[in-house]
Amino acid sequence: MTETPTCSGKGCQSEAVWALLWNNPKLHTPDRRKVWVACAEHRAGLADFLTARGFLRDVVPVAEAPVDQGPEGGR
């Protein structure tokens, strides 16, 4: 990622330090990774949300996050 992203937590304006890599197996191919980013405070809550749905695949530092290529690149 080239610029510092803002946390995906609702209403949060903090700098994201974690990337939560996920996919919805009903919509995405197994190799596709969607990316939500999180500050330290919201990492667990966002991960719990994705885990409860069976979507979370990995959590990495935001600097190591892949670029989400959108539906054309990974669906």
N, CA, C and O atoms as CSV, one atom per row, in Angstrom:
chain,resi,resn,atom,element,x,y,z
A,1,MET,N,N,0.854,-1.173,0.000
A,1,MET,CA,C,0.000,0.000,0.000
A,1,MET,C,C,0.900,1.236,0.000
A,1,MET,O,O,1.932,1.265,0.671
A,2,THR,N,N,0.507,2.225,-0.739
A,2,THR,CA,C,1.380,3.377,-0.888
A,2,THR,C,C,1.094,4.484,0.111
A,2,THR,O,O,2.028,5.156,0.550
A,3,GLU,N,N,-0.144,4.699,0.484
A,3,GLU,CA,C,-0.458,5.741,1.451
A,3,GLU,C,C,-0.967,5.100,2.736
A,3,GLU,O,O,-1.414,3.953,2.728
A,4,THR,N,N,-0.900,5.829,3.822
A,4,THR,CA,C,-1.349,5.301,5.097
A,4,THR,C,C,-2.878,5.322,5.132
A,4,THR,O,O,-3.484,6.391,5.068
A,5,PRO,N,N,-3.504,4.145,5.233
A,5,PRO,CA,C,-4.961,4.085,5.229
A,5,PRO,C,C,-5.562,4.383,6.605
A,5,PRO,O,O,-4.882,4.334,7.630
A,6,THR,N,N,-6.843,4.690,6.589
A,6,THR,CA,C,-7.609,4.938,7.805
A,6,THR,C,C,-8.354,3.662,8.184
A,6,THR,O,O,-8.817,2.927,7.312
A,7,CYS,N,N,-8.466,3.408,9.446
A,7,CYS,CA,C,-9.137,2.223,9.985
A,7,CYS,C,C,-10.527,2.043,9.377
A,7,CYS,O,O,-11.250,3.016,9.163
A,8,SER,N,N,-10.893,0.795,9.103
A,8,SER,CA,C,-12.210,0.455,8.564
A,8,SER,C,C,-13.296,0.410,9.635
A,8,SER,O,O,-14.473,0.251,9.311
A,9,GLY,N,N,-12.918,0.547,10.903
A,9,GLY,CA,C,-13.903,0.558,11.981
A,9,GLY,C,C,-14.873,1.719,11.816
A,9,GLY,O,O,-14.469,2.826,11.463
A,10,LYS,N,N,-16.144,1.466,12.070
A,10,LYS,CA,C,-17.168,2.492,11.869
A,10,LYS,C,C,-16.844,3.767,12.642
A,10,LYS,O,O,-16.710,3.750,13.865
A,11,GLY,N,N,-16.721,4.875,11.906
A,11,GLY,CA,C,-16.473,6.181,12.502
A,11,GLY,C,C,-15.052,6.420,12.956
A,11,GLY,O,O,-14.746,7.504,13.452
A,12,CYS,N,N,-14.172,5.446,12.803
A,12,CYS,CA,C,-12.788,5.592,13.271
A,12,CYS,C,C,-11.959,6.357,12.240
A,12,CYS,O,O,-12.052,6.097,11.041
A,13,GLN,N,N,-11.168,7.281,12.707
A,13,GLN,CA,C,-10.283,8.050,11.844
A,13,GLN,C,C,-8.808,7.777,12.140
A,13,GLN,O,O,-7.929,8.492,11.658
A,14,SER,N,N,-8.546,6.736,12.937
A,14,SER,CA,C,-7.172,6.396,13.311
A,14,SER,C,C,-6.422,5.757,12.150
A,14,SER,O,O,-7.015,5.190,11.232
A,15,GLU,N,N,-5.126,5.867,12.220
A,15,GLU,CA,C,-4.260,5.238,11.227
A,15,GLU,C,C,-4.358,3.721,11.357
A,15,GLU,O,O,-4.280,3.180,12.460
A,16,ALA,N,N,-4.525,3.051,10.243
A,16,ALA,CA,C,-4.580,1.590,10.241
A,16,ALA,C,C,-3.170,1.022,10.315
A,16,ALA,O,O,-2.258,1.501,9.641
A,17,VAL,N,N,-3.004,0.005,11.136
A,17,VAL,CA,C,-1.709,-0.666,11.252
A,17,VAL,C,C,-1.809,-2.151,10.912
A,17,VAL,O,O,-0.792,-2.823,10.741
A,18,TRP,N,N,-3.038,-2.662,10.815
A,18,TRP,CA,C,-3.259,-4.075,10.501
A,18,TRP,C,C,-4.132,-4.205,9.258
A,18,TRP,O,O,-5.017,-3.383,9.019
A,19,ALA,N,N,-3.876,-5.233,8.482
A,19,ALA,CA,C,-4.706,-5.563,7.321
A,19,ALA,C,C,-5.342,-6.923,7.570
A,19,ALA,O,O,-4.650,-7.909,7.825
A,20,LEU,N,N,-6.657,-6.962,7.493
A,20,LEU,CA,C,-7.397,-8.205,7.662
A,20,LEU,C,C,-7.772,-8.696,6.273
A,20,LEU,O,O,-8.534,-8.048,5.556
A,21,LEU,N,N,-7.230,-9.838,5.907
A,21,LEU,CA,C,-7.436,-10.396,4.573
A,21,LEU,C,C,-8.561,-11.417,4.650
A,21,LEU,O,O,-8.526,-12.337,5.467
A,22,TRP,N,N,-9.549,-11.244,3.797
A,22,TRP,CA,C,-10.717,-12.107,3.882
A,22,TRP,C,C,-11.297,-12.381,2.508
A,22,TRP,O,O,-10.956,-11.719,1.528
A,23,ASN,N,N,-12.178,-13.368,2.452
A,23,ASN,CA,C,-12.993,-13.571,1.269
A,23,ASN,C,C,-14.278,-14.285,1.663
A,23,ASN,O,O,-14.332,-15.019,2.650
A,24,ASN,N,N,-15.293,-14.051,0.873
A,24,ASN,CA,C,-16.580,-14.712,1.047
A,24,ASN,C,C,-16.605,-15.846,0.030
A,24,ASN,O,O,-16.701,-15.594,-1.172
A,25,PRO,N,N,-16.521,-17.094,0.494
A,25,PRO,CA,C,-16.429,-18.210,-0.454
A,25,PRO,C,C,-17.649,-18.365,-1.361
A,25,PRO,O,O,-17.566,-19.039,-2.388
A,26,LYS,N,N,-18.776,-17.755,-1.001
A,26,LYS,CA,C,-19.947,-17.818,-1.873
A,26,LYS,C,C,-19.827,-16.844,-3.043
A,26,LYS,O,O,-20.513,-16.997,-4.054
A,27,LEU,N,N,-18.952,-15.838,-2.906
A,27,LEU,CA,C,-18.812,-14.810,-3.939
A,27,LEU,C,C,-17.450,-14.781,-4.621
A,27,LEU,O,O,-17.349,-14.399,-5.786
A,28,HIS,N,N,-16.401,-15.183,-3.903
A,28,HIS,CA,C,-15.032,-15.003,-4.399
A,28,HIS,C,C,-14.335,-16.330,-4.633
A,28,HIS,O,O,-14.627,-17.324,-3.967
A,29,THR,N,N,-13.415,-16.340,-5.580
A,29,THR,CA,C,-12.583,-17.516,-5.792
A,29,THR,C,C,-11.702,-17.709,-4.559
A,29,THR,O,O,-11.442,-16.743,-3.842
A,30,PRO,N,N,-11.236,-18.933,-4.294
A,30,PRO,CA,C,-10.453,-19.194,-3.083
A,30,PRO,C,C,-9.188,-18.346,-2.939
A,30,PRO,O,O,-8.759,-18.076,-1.817
A,31,ASP,N,N,-8.590,-17.926,-4.039
A,31,ASP,CA,C,-7.352,-17.150,-3.963
A,31,ASP,C,C,-7.577,-15.648,-3.810
A,31,ASP,O,O,-6.625,-14.915,-3.544
A,32,ARG,N,N,-8.801,-15.177,-3.968
A,32,ARG,CA,C,-9.101,-13.742,-3.850
A,32,ARG,C,C,-9.017,-13.301,-2.404
A,32,ARG,O,O,-9.477,-14.011,-1.510
A,33,ARG,N,N,-8.434,-12.135,-2.164
A,33,ARG,CA,C,-8.364,-11.575,-0.821
A,33,ARG,C,C,-8.867,-10.144,-0.840
A,33,ARG,O,O,-8.274,-9.269,-1.471
A,34,LYS,N,N,-9.960,-9.920,-0.145
A,34,LYS,CA,C,-10.459,-8.579,0.102
A,34,LYS,C,C,-9.671,-8.068,1.307
A,34,LYS,O,O,-9.152,-8.867,2.085
A,35,VAL,N,N,-9.577,-6.764,1.470
A,35,VAL,CA,C,-8.760,-6.207,2.549
A,35,VAL,C,C,-9.557,-5.172,3.336
A,35,VAL,O,O,-10.082,-4.211,2.774
A,36,TRP,N,N,-9.635,-5.386,4.640
A,36,TRP,CA,C,-10.090,-4.356,5.573
A,36,TRP,C,C,-8.858,-3.973,6.366
A,36,TRP,O,O,-8.008,-4.822,6.637
A,37,VAL,N,N,-8.748,-2.713,6.741
A,37,VAL,CA,C,-7.616,-2.281,7.549
A,37,VAL,C,C,-8.113,-1.828,8.914
A,37,VAL,O,O,-9.239,-1.352,9.053
A,38,ALA,N,N,-7.259,-1.983,9.917
A,38,ALA,CA,C,-7.693,-1.692,11.280
A,38,ALA,C,C,-6.590,-1.053,12.098
A,38,ALA,O,O,-5.406,-1.339,11.918
A,39,CYS,N,N,-7.014,-0.169,13.013
A,39,CYS,CA,C,-6.098,0.346,14.028
A,39,CYS,C,C,-5.989,-0.744,15.105
A,39,CYS,O,O,-6.727,-1.729,15.071
A,40,ALA,N,N,-5.083,-0.566,16.040
A,40,ALA,CA,C,-4.900,-1.563,17.101
A,40,ALA,C,C,-6.181,-1.770,17.903
A,40,ALA,O,O,-6.483,-2.892,18.309
A,41,GLU,N,N,-6.931,-0.701,18.132
A,41,GLU,CA,C,-8.155,-0.785,18.937
A,41,GLU,C,C,-9.261,-1.603,18.262
A,41,GLU,O,O,-10.004,-2.308,18.945
A,42,HIS,N,N,-9.379,-1.519,16.941
A,42,HIS,CA,C,-10.472,-2.186,16.237
A,42,HIS,C,C,-10.095,-3.522,15.592
A,42,HIS,O,O,-10.952,-4.189,15.012
A,43,ARG,N,N,-8.851,-3.911,15.684
A,43,ARG,CA,C,-8.413,-5.159,15.047
A,43,ARG,C,C,-9.235,-6.354,15.506
A,43,ARG,O,O,-9.744,-7.110,14.678
A,44,ALA,N,N,-9.369,-6.530,16.806
A,44,ALA,CA,C,-10.065,-7.708,17.338
A,44,ALA,C,C,-11.538,-7.722,16.939
A,44,ALA,O,O,-12.063,-8.764,16.546
A,45,GLY,N,N,-12.207,-6.576,17.037
A,45,GLY,CA,C,-13.622,-6.520,16.697
A,45,GLY,C,C,-13.897,-6.834,15.237
A,45,GLY,O,O,-14.831,-7.570,14.919
A,46,LEU,N,N,-13.081,-6.272,14.345
A,46,LEU,CA,C,-13.252,-6.556,12.923
A,46,LEU,C,C,-12.919,-8.014,12.616
A,46,LEU,O,O,-13.597,-8.657,11.814
A,47,ALA,N,N,-11.873,-8.529,13.255
A,47,ALA,CA,C,-11.503,-9.937,13.059
A,47,ALA,C,C,-12.607,-10.857,13.570
A,47,ALA,O,O,-12.918,-11.858,12.925
A,48,ASP,N,N,-13.201,-10.537,14.711
A,48,ASP,CA,C,-14.302,-11.348,15.247
A,48,ASP,C,C,-15.484,-11.370,14.283
A,48,ASP,O,O,-16.084,-12.421,14.058
A,49,PHE,N,N,-15.818,-10.214,13.714
A,49,PHE,CA,C,-16.922,-10.111,12.756
A,49,PHE,C,C,-16.675,-11.034,11.558
A,49,PHE,O,O,-17.557,-11.795,11.159
A,50,LEU,N,N,-15.469,-10.958,10.992
A,50,LEU,CA,C,-15.144,-11.784,9.827
A,50,LEU,C,C,-15.043,-13.263,10.190
A,50,LEU,O,O,-15.479,-14.120,9.421
A,51,THR,N,N,-14.478,-13.566,11.344
A,51,THR,CA,C,-14.334,-14.956,11.787
A,51,THR,C,C,-15.697,-15.601,12.006
A,51,THR,O,O,-15.893,-16.759,11.638
A,52,ALA,N,N,-16.633,-14.882,12.592
A,52,ALA,CA,C,-17.971,-15.422,12.852
A,52,ALA,C,C,-18.669,-15.851,11.556
A,52,ALA,O,O,-19.536,-16.724,11.581
A,53,ARG,N,N,-18.300,-15.252,10.445
A,53,ARG,CA,C,-18.898,-15.570,9.153
A,53,ARG,C,C,-18.040,-16.544,8.334
A,53,ARG,O,O,-18.419,-16.950,7.236
A,54,GLY,N,N,-16.884,-16.907,8.886
A,54,GLY,CA,C,-15.986,-17.816,8.177
A,54,GLY,C,C,-15.224,-17.159,7.049
A,54,GLY,O,O,-14.782,-17.838,6.123
A,55,PHE,N,N,-15.060,-15.822,7.111
A,55,PHE,CA,C,-14.425,-15.080,6.029
A,55,PHE,C,C,-12.947,-14.754,6.265
A,55,PHE,O,O,-12.203,-14.602,5.297
A,56,LEU,N,N,-12.505,-14.644,7.507
A,56,LEU,CA,C,-11.138,-14.193,7.786
A,56,LEU,C,C,-10.123,-15.238,7.332
A,56,LEU,O,O,-10.243,-16.419,7.659
A,57,ARG,N,N,-9.122,-14.787,6.573
A,57,ARG,CA,C,-8.078,-15.688,6.077
A,57,ARG,C,C,-6.720,-15.412,6.730
A,57,ARG,O,O,-5.955,-16.342,6.988
A,58,ASP,N,N,-6.418,-14.125,6.999
A,58,ASP,CA,C,-5.111,-13.802,7.575
A,58,ASP,C,C,-5.141,-12.369,8.093
A,58,ASP,O,O,-5.968,-11.561,7.671
A,59,VAL,N,N,-4.228,-12.065,9.013
A,59,VAL,CA,C,-4.024,-10.703,9.512
A,59,VAL,C,C,-2.534,-10.422,9.387
A,59,VAL,O,O,-1.705,-11.172,9.903
A,60,VAL,N,N,-2.201,-9.329,8.694
A,60,VAL,CA,C,-0.808,-8.963,8.464
A,60,VAL,C,C,-0.636,-7.471,8.729
A,60,VAL,O,O,-1.614,-6.724,8.723
A,61,PRO,N,N,0.606,-7.030,8.962
A,61,PRO,CA,C,0.820,-5.579,9.063
A,61,PRO,C,C,0.357,-4.905,7.776
A,61,PRO,O,O,0.489,-5.470,6.691
A,62,VAL,N,N,-0.181,-3.709,7.900
A,62,VAL,CA,C,-0.759,-3.016,6.753
A,62,VAL,C,C,0.253,-2.842,5.613
A,62,VAL,O,O,-0.136,-2.841,4.445
A,63,ALA,N,N,1.512,-2.699,5.927
A,63,ALA,CA,C,2.540,-2.539,4.887
A,63,ALA,C,C,2.692,-3.797,4.021
A,63,ALA,O,O,3.207,-3.724,2.905
A,64,GLU,N,N,2.247,-4.938,4.532
A,64,GLU,CA,C,2.358,-6.199,3.792
A,64,GLU,C,C,1.063,-6.586,3.078
A,64,GLU,O,O,0.985,-7.657,2.477
A,65,ALA,N,N,0.057,-5.731,3.140
A,65,ALA,CA,C,-1.242,-6.055,2.549
A,65,ALA,C,C,-1.183,-6.061,1.031
A,65,ALA,O,O,-0.571,-5.178,0.429
A,66,PRO,N,N,-1.813,-7.047,0.409
A,66,PRO,CA,C,-1.905,-7.034,-1.050
A,66,PRO,C,C,-2.912,-5.980,-1.485
A,66,PRO,O,O,-3.741,-5.540,-0.688
A,67,VAL,N,N,-2.841,-5.584,-2.724
A,67,VAL,CA,C,-3.808,-4.644,-3.277
A,67,VAL,C,C,-5.022,-5.446,-3.724
A,67,VAL,O,O,-4.884,-6.401,-4.489
A,68,ASP,N,N,-6.207,-5.072,-3.258
A,68,ASP,CA,C,-7.436,-5.739,-3.688
A,68,ASP,C,C,-7.656,-5.386,-5.157
A,68,ASP,O,O,-7.783,-4.213,-5.505
A,69,GLN,N,N,-7.699,-6.400,-6.011
A,69,GLN,CA,C,-7.811,-6.161,-7.446
A,69,GLN,C,C,-9.243,-6.040,-7.924
A,69,GLN,O,O,-9.478,-5.894,-9.123
A,70,GLY,N,N,-10.194,-6.094,-7.029
A,70,GLY,CA,C,-11.597,-5.939,-7.412
A,70,GLY,C,C,-12.128,-7.175,-8.122
A,70,GLY,O,O,-11.396,-8.145,-8.316
A,71,PRO,N,N,-13.396,-7.142,-8.508
A,71,PRO,CA,C,-14.047,-8.314,-9.100
A,71,PRO,C,C,-13.371,-8.827,-10.360
A,71,PRO,O,O,-13.345,-10.036,-10.590
A,72,GLU,N,N,-12.834,-7.955,-11.166
A,72,GLU,CA,C,-12.197,-8.387,-12.405
A,72,GLU,C,C,-10.895,-9.141,-12.148
A,72,GLU,O,O,-10.552,-10.060,-12.892
A,73,GLY,N,N,-10.170,-8.758,-11.098
A,73,GLY,CA,C,-8.870,-9.367,-10.851
A,73,GLY,C,C,-8.908,-10.608,-9.992
A,73,GLY,O,O,-7.911,-11.327,-9.921
A,74,GLY,N,N,-10.023,-10.889,-9.335
A,74,GLY,CA,C,-9.991,-12.029,-8.449
A,74,GLY,C,C,-11.265,-12.817,-8.331
A,74,GLY,O,O,-11.356,-13.711,-7.489
A,75,ARG,N,N,-12.225,-12.529,-9.121
A,75,ARG,CA,C,-13.484,-13.251,-8.992
A,75,ARG,C,C,-13.605,-14.326,-10.022
A,75,ARG,O,O,-14.610,-15.036,-10.058
